[in-house]
Amino acid sequence: MALESSNNDGNDDYNFDFPVAPGPYWKLPRPSLLFEYFTVLRIGTSPATEYVLLMDTGSSLTWIQCLPCNTCYDQLSPIFDPNRSETYSVKDCNQHTSLCDGCNDRGECTYSYIYGDGSYSHGLISEEVYSVSEHMMNLTIGCGHNNSGTFNSSDGILGLGRGEFSFPSQIDRKYGFKKFSYCLVDKPKKEQPVISSSIRFGNDVLDQPNDVVYTPIIPNSKFPDQYYINLTSISVAGKLIPVHPSLPNGIVVDSGTSLTWLPSSVYEAIRDSFRDAALQLGWKPALSRYRDTCYDLSSYTGGIDTIKSPEVILHFGGDDEAAVELKAENVLFNYPWIDENVYCLAFGPSLYKGLAILGNVQQQGIRVVFDNAASVIGFDPNSC
């Protein structure tokens, strides 16, 4: 974890830069954690402890597991004990009503957070010190006493959404940082070490030179904390497939979801065009109990980044149409603990009408920029 400057003073080079990597980098145990990305925050003062948190642009609450645990899952780090902290405090309902989902009999602010897959965290809205290098700030977080679901041995969630008390919003109020960006490293190949990239908070969060393209964030009154953008169409092997008519409210950019989920009719058009193009390339179809479009690519001994894949381009709305061409590793994924040679299409049909998600497989190797001042999201394929 590094701080790149000691004062802001309007200096655009001032930013916070944290490591980001899949689960194996942090020694988290399950192989499926290849599909999720984590970073680390230093919380508390007596002493400060580093907590590995799942990055999630799809939600706004940052929380960690806390003692006493009524229901908690196993995690690698010691669970945070509020009674041992001199800087921990619980938010009072009377003073912080906008934060509270409810109040307990002590007048303390409580929260109840349920995620799309049914995972949940319930606890107290609290305040604790967060530190980077010599800089410290009070951070509003959830102290989770009842937690269960697919958090996969992490210590909690880093909420990167658009809400008032998301981590970016709190950093903005403290330091005036209007932007953040991250680069999600490609999944490691066989026998290669897992490396890290970065999440960066500041006012200049891109490397130079860059080839960033921007698309506007679409306000959504029903889900105001989430980042919706207009995915107008997808090109597959030169065939343009319209998306916007099926998604008038846009698609959610979500670092906490692996695959990209689209309306069934859109997915089927993409899948069929991809199958036709893969057949022309001589790819051998393979069966999978998880996905409907998979291929045995064992003949490509150099790895997925050497594969000539059917061209897939995402087209986004805006004053200047933003087009993002995907690499093979953004289009295909595999379950290496099942069969390292079988790769499947990294898109799927959404289970919910009108809901679409741009997952982290499609974001790998691309620096994704969230500019809340200009209300745009940018994609730069050359800043990782």
Secondary structure by P-SEA (a helix, b strand, c coil): cccccccccccccbbbbbbbbccccccccccccccccccccccccccbbbbbbbbbccccbbbbbbcccccccccccccccccccccbbbbbcccccccccccccccbbbbbbbcccccbbbbbbbbbbbbcccbbbbbbbbbcccccccccccccccccccccccaaaaaaaaccccbbbbbbcccccccccbbbbbccccccccccccbbbbbbbbbbcccccbbbbbbcccccccbbbbcccccccbbbbcccccbbbccaaaaaaaaaaaaaaaaaabbbbbbbccccccccccccccccccccccbbbbbbbcccbbbbbbccccccccccccccccccccbbbbcccccccccccccccccccccccccbbbbbcccc
